[in-house]
Amino acid sequence: MKIEINKQIIESILINSQPFLEKKDATQITSHIFIYTKNQNCIFKSTDLEIGLSIETKNIKIINDGALTVNGKKLLDTIRILNDGLILLEVVGELLLVKQGKTRFKLPTFDYKLFPIFPKIDNKAKISLDSTLLIKSLKKIVPSIDNNNPKHELNGALIDIKKNITNVVATDTRRLSVSSIQNNTENELSIIIPKKAIIEIEKIFIGNIDIFYDDINLIIQDENYFLFSKLINGKYPNYDRIIPKELKYNIQVPKNKMIEAIKKITIISQEINILFTQNMILFSSLNRANDSLEAKTQIEINLNLKEEFELNFNSKYLLDFLSQVDSNEFEIGINKTTLPFVVKDKEFITVIMPIVT
């Protein structure tokens, strides 16, 4: 194989490919990128077997057709050190030659025939959803996905498709986030997607996409990208039971003022106390281990409350929610200081467990 490609194009492709490579063992073919030509296009594939990405580009000059594998990190490091402009890649025996001007690199290759086979969309069911809304919903709930939980299903997000609504759900047991999409379908479905896959989906896909699935894999593709991820097997918790059906108080509060006040308190403590009164919201640090540290601030606002109430909670959970809120105001719903409370913006809610002191 012999191809000529602009540095910016191949560097971008290789950067997008890095999260899909085996990192710990460079002797494995899964640490390599599979590059081959087909129908005047060039395709770059990478996978660690749990997740995989294929990128197709027409912005390339094919001198000779062919295929190769090469260590993905080493090739990216090589490309980065070169100047802007055209780069020549050529396979000679079991080596890849990377050339630009008077600069030459030789990189070892593996037998490309041993590269793992990607799943295909043939005979797989297609998910009929507004793909841009789905990606937006996934972005909203990502902070609530757990990391390395022994219950593997909590290390991913649930896509729960019902006849009239699709809920995208995540929980780390201390909070629960649900972003809802209105839809109309006869095919109900529940699948759990790993967090790693969701993060890459957010970064790669922008416009409309096609989504396919079976019992093992989820596949997402558009004109230039093909991404697959193994699904998480398991039974997701019944999230409906966690969301309060009735709330004693529902109040509208300004987003930006809340963010500003909370960030002032987090200089001292991430755990905070908020006291809601008739005409004011008081913020203070919750320092259970050190009484000599303290932060306080307040917002003057008419809440029309019949009684005062307070919340003790980890401020990160509320800030994560607010980072995904587009409106100038959001809603706080509460029943009792010791019970989970709800923050809501249109079709997006987060249920947060309070700190009981």
Rosetta blueprint (number, residue, H / E / L):
1 M L
2 K E
3 I E
4 E E
5 I E
6 N E
7 K H
8 Q H
9 I H
10 I H
11 E H
12 S H
13 I H
14 L H
15 I H
16 N H
17 S H
18 Q H
19 P H
20 F H
21 L L
22 E L
23 K L
24 K L
25 D L
26 A L
27 T L
28 Q L
29 I H
30 T H
31 S H
32 H E
33 I E
34 F E
35 I E
36 Y E
37 T E
38 K E
39 N L
40 Q L
41 N E
42 C E
43 I E
44 F E
45 K E
46 S E
47 T E
48 D L
49 L L
50 E L
51 I E
52 G E
53 L E
54 S E
55 I E
56 E E
57 T E
58 K L
59 N L
60 I L
61 K E
62 I E
63 I E
64 N E
65 D L
66 G L
67 A E
68 L E
69 T E
70 V E
71 N E
72 G H
73 K H
74 K H
75 L H
76 L H
77 D H
78 T H
79 I H
80 R H
81 I H
82 L L
83 N L
84 D L
85 G L
86 L E
87 I E
88 L E
89 L E
90 E E
91 V E
92 V E
93 G L
94 E L
95 L E
96 L E
97 L E
98 V E
99 K E
100 Q E
101 G L
102 K L
103 T E
104 R E
105 F E
106 K E
107 L E
108 P E
109 T E
110 F E
111 D L
112 Y H
113 K H
114 L H
115 F L
116 P L
117 I L
118 F L
119 P L
120 K L
121 I L
122 D L
123 N L
124 K L
125 A E
126 K E
127 I E
128 S L
129 L L
130 D L
131 S H
132 T H
133 L H
134 L H
135 I H
136 K H
137 S H
138 L H
139 K H
140 K H
141 I H
142 V H
143 P H
144 S H
145 I L
146 D L
147 N L
148 N L
149 N L
150 P L
151 K L
152 H H
153 E H
154 L H
155 N H
156 G E
157 A E
158 L E
159 I E
160 D E
161 I E
162 K L
163 K L
164 N L
165 I E
166 T E
167 N E
168 V E
169 V E
170 A E
171 T E
172 D L
173 T L
174 R L
175 R E
176 L E
177 S E
178 V E
179 S E
180 S E
181 I E
182 Q E
183 N L
184 N L
185 T L
186 E L
187 N L
188 E L
189 L E
190 S E
191 I E
192 I E
193 I E
194 P E
195 K H
196 K H
197 A H
198 I H
199 I H
200 E H
201 I H
202 E H
203 K H
204 I H
205 F L
206 I L
207 G L
208 N L
209 I L
210 D E
211 I E
212 F E
213 Y E
214 D L
215 D L
216 I L
217 N E
218 L E
219 I E
220 I E
221 Q E
222 D L
223 E L
224 N L
225 Y E
226 F E
227 L E
228 F E
229 S E
230 K E
231 L L
232 I L
233 N L
234 G L
235 K L
236 Y L
237 P L
238 N L
239 Y H
240 D H
241 R H
242 I L
243 I L
244 P L
245 K L
246 E L
247 L L
248 K L
249 Y E
250 N E
251 I E
252 Q E
253 V E
254 P E
255 K H
256 N H
257 K H
258 M H
259 I H
260 E H
261 A H
262 I H
263 K H
264 K H
265 I H
266 T H
267 I L
268 I L
269 S L
270 Q L
271 E E
272 I E
273 N E
274 I E
275 L E
276 F E
277 T L
278 Q L
279 N L
280 M E
281 I E
282 L E
283 F E
284 S E
285 S E
286 L L
287 N L
288 R L
289 A L
290 N L
291 D L
292 S L
293 L L
294 E L
295 A L
296 K E
297 T E
298 Q E
299 I E
300 E E
301 I L
302 N L
303 L L
304 N L
305 L L
306 K L
307 E L
308 E L
309 F E
310 E E
311 L E
312 N E
313 F E
314 N E
315 S H
316 K H
317 Y H
318 L H
319 L H
320 D H
321 F H
322 L H
323 S L
324 Q L
325 V L
326 D L
327 S L
328 N L
329 E E
330 F E
331 E E
332 I E
333 G E
334 I E
335 N L
336 K L
337 T L
338 T L
339 L L
340 P L
341 F E
342 V E
343 V E
344 K E
345 D E
346 K L
347 E L
348 F E
349 I E
350 T E
351 V E
352 I E
353 M L
354 P L
355 I L
356 V L
357 T L
